[in-house]
Amino acid sequence: MPRRRRYFPVGVPVHAGQRGNNRQICFASDEDMAAYVNWLSEGAQKFGAQIHAWVLMTNHVHLLMTPTSENAISRCMQHLGRHYVRYFNDRFRRTGTLFEGQFKGHLVFSGRYFLQCCQYIELNPVRAGMVVDPADYRWSSYAAHAFGQRVRMWTPHVEYLTLGLDGENRRKAYRSLFKEVLGEDVLSDIRLSVNTGFVYGNEKFRRQVEALAGIPQSFNKEVARRMSANCKFHTDPIYRGFVFMVPGAGVEPALPKGNKILSLACLPISPPGHRA
């Protein structure tokens, strides 16, 4: 099956993610995470990517970056793959792939969409039950945003900078965002973007990206939410319009006109109950 074509234009934030192959661990210690951060920072500087938000979990990574040159995101992730995978394999005397296929990525619109994506990323350890307060997790960008911790690879985004006239007010305003829990609709929309590559933003932004890139950026959202745990939607050109069902899922959706179901040709997005 051909890969979905990517479109990461210069100047538009990208939410990128990597997951351990078969959901295996890709970080066994703080030393491993420090090594990953080192090559991430090196790759971002070398290829022209600004890093705004991040979280390193045991078996996956979320990054929010803006490319400042063509193909910066892909080159940065390739740089990480070459160096970190070799390091990890040598360290644990293993061979083969470490991450699950090609990294996932989607565009993120400005305003509340960008800030919600930051929250989604930095609240990963809280949703996973690892900490109660995101400030207690070392390997995320929360301390930089909320408390001004100096991190060499961090570039504050303009949406963050406009939260206040000075650093103290920005940090206070950012912390206040976390007093309200992200709604299930927001979590669902971001997860949908992660799994499909569709943009996270308003309808106007979606239509603009579709026009510029020639890549579909949406399908019936209600159907997607109802089926997200049990199916995978394919938007590659040769499969466009098909909804691939998980065998035995027992879900009978009300599909938009023109969509078709292939009931025995599906790969589940994730195990039941799992959320990134």
Secondary structure as GFF3:
##gff-version 3
##sequence-region A 1 276
A	DSSP	beta_strand	14	19	.	.	.	ID=ss1
A	DSSP	three_ten_helix	21	23	.	.	.	ID=ss2
A	DSSP	alpha_helix	30	47	.	.	.	ID=ss3
A	DSSP	beta_strand	49	56	.	.	.	ID=ss4
A	DSSP	beta_strand	60	67	.	.	.	ID=ss5
A	DSSP	alpha_helix	72	92	.	.	.	ID=ss6
A	DSSP	beta_strand	104	107	.	.	.	ID=ss7
A	DSSP	alpha_helix	112	122	.	.	.	ID=ss8
A	DSSP	alpha_helix	124	127	.	.	.	ID=ss9
A	DSSP	three_ten_helix	134	136	.	.	.	ID=ss10
A	DSSP	alpha_helix	142	147	.	.	.	ID=ss11
A	DSSP	alpha_helix	158	161	.	.	.	ID=ss12
A	DSSP	alpha_helix	167	177	.	.	.	ID=ss13
A	DSSP	alpha_helix	184	196	.	.	.	ID=ss14
A	DSSP	alpha_helix	203	213	.	.	.	ID=ss15
A	DSSP	alpha_helix	221	227	.	.	.	ID=ss16
A	DSSP	beta_strand	231	234	.	.	.	ID=ss17
A	DSSP	beta_strand	242	245	.	.	.	ID=ss18
A	DSSP	beta_strand	260	262	.	.	.	ID=ss19
###
